[in-house]
Every structure is written in structure tokens, then in C-alpha cells.
Amino acid sequence: MPVFPALSTQIDRLVELGVPARAGLSEADFRGLAADIDPTIFDDGTALVVLSPTLVPAAAVADLLTLNGKPGFVVVDMTDLHEFVDIPHLDRPTAPLYVLVDVDRGDDLSNWTPNDALPQILGRERTPLTIHEGISWLLQRPEDLEPNKCFMTIGSRKRKDAAGTKLDSRTPALWISGGTGRDGKEAKGAPKVGWCWAGNRHTWLGFASAASAVA
């Protein structure tokens, strides 16, 4: 399990990366968003500050991800990333900043399909990470994205109807670009926001989850 620093250190990191400007906020206003978060939640190193979709779009902060000295990017055929929202019945705080507890990359579920992994995660009484949560994790700990040890964020899906009874077949994921195809050679080794089919298996992708989400 990753070990995260104190609340104040995580907020400092987000400020240093330039998140406030991406959210259209001053540094002071951004720091003020964390005022109601209980800092004692962070005492055991399992708590992660999450940037909510209500604060900033995922695509607006994807390039703040870094790995191997290269910025992150969204794949060119995912211009609709903003339409990937929480899956039905996923209970998340509405605050601009909230906290995930006990995140895990889900390496043991590598080579499962998203369709099969979701009930397994729920059966463990855990909650699947969203794309915002996955990005928030890697903004704090970019080293947790490793070759052949990357992850899907199946808490986010694009809905094909208002109720979410019909979902787009794609599931968002975070992995490391091989610099092939439309990524371009210059992207090799960079963190990548992409997608996979909900019925496909990938040996290098686990399924990230958390024990809980709290405001």
C-alpha cells in the first residue's frame, strides 16, 4: 500500500504543481478548500487528497502528471474524457477536495476484465477509483505507476442514458506510453490517460480501489 504524507504536505504539492490556476483559483482560495478536512485522517499515511470533478476537469490536470521527466497526456481519441462520470450508485463527497482512504493498485486483478473486476471489488467492500482519483494519486506519488504495474479506474464511465443503465464500452485507465502509434515517439515513458474495452483483459493493468471516501 502507498504511504501518503500529511494533509498540509499534499496541499503544498498540489500548489507547487499549479493546480490552483488550473481550477481558476488563487493559491489562498485553493488552500481554503482544505480547511474543513480533518488532518488526523492522515496520521497513518493511508489518506489521499482527491481533486473532485466539481473543482477541475481531469483533462485540465493530466499534463501535470510526470514520469521519466515527461508530462502526462490524454490519448487523442478520448476528447470526451469530461463525459466520463461516476458510475451509478458510487457514493462520493461533492466537496471540491475530499479524501480517499487505503488506496490499492489492484495488481492481483491484473488480466481480469473490467466487467468481472467491478463485482469482485464491491464484494471486498471496497470502492473502485474514478479517473480523477487515479490522477490525484499519481500527482502525489508518480512512482506508483510502474512498467507492467498500472491500473484502470473503472469508477468512471460515460453514460449513454441519464440513468446510467447503458454505459459506453470504454473504461478509463492510467498507464505508461510505449511511444507507439498516435502517442508519438516523444511520449515514450510518459504517463498516459487512456481507455480499454470493458470486456478485454490486460496483463499490465490492475484495478485501483479504496476502502472509503470521506469529505
CORPEHU-V601043 format. One record per run of one state. SS is the DSSP state (@ for helix, = for strand, . for the rest). FROM is the first residue (numbers start at 1). TO is the last residue. Records with the same first field share a line. If there is no record, write none. Layout:
SS: FROM-TO, FROM-TO
This chain:
.: 1-6, 18-18, 23-26, 33-38, 43-46, 52-57, 65-65, 68-69, 72-72, 75-80, 87-96, 102-103, 105-106, 110-112, 124-126, 129-130, 141-141, 145-145, 147-148, 153-155, 160-166, 168-169, 177-180, 184-184, 188-190, 198-200, 202-204, 208-208, 211-211, 215-215
@: 7-17, 19-22, 27-32, 39-42, 58-64, 81-83, 107-109, 114-123, 131-140, 142-144, 181-183, 185-187
=: 47-51, 66-67, 70-71, 73-74, 84-86, 97-101, 104-104, 113-113, 127-128, 146-146, 149-152, 156-159, 167-167, 170-176, 191-197, 201-201, 205-207, 209-210, 212-214
